[in-house]
Amino acid sequence: NETWTYASATTFTISGDLAGKYQRGDKIKLTQSTIKYFYIASVTYSSPNTTVSVNGMALYTLADAAITSPYYSKVETYFFPLFYI
């Protein structure tokens, strides 16, 4: 029941303190018209939001658009397992 909100080409925010859930190195898959993949570069919490900075490996950037179908993974693959948010 999280909503990921665009903040910049390399960051998005999530309401609440989720700094314990997401960590540097976690993998992200999300949709903004197309599917995009990222590594988490950093996670910070400053009330009321968690800010997640991502690295799109020079292939992907975040667009100023709705983020849908967010997934994350702590394993060394983008595809399995991914946890739907």
Number of C-alpha atoms within 10 A of each C-alpha: 5 10 15 21 17 19 16 13 15 18 21 20 20 18 15 14 15 17 18 9 8 19 17 15 17 20 24 23 20 19 16 15 11 7 12 16 22 24 20 21 17 17 19 17 17 10 9 11 16 20 24 24 20 25 21 17 10 7 9 15 17 23 15 13 12 13 17 17 13 19 18 23 20 17 13 11 11 18 15 11 13 17 13 12 12
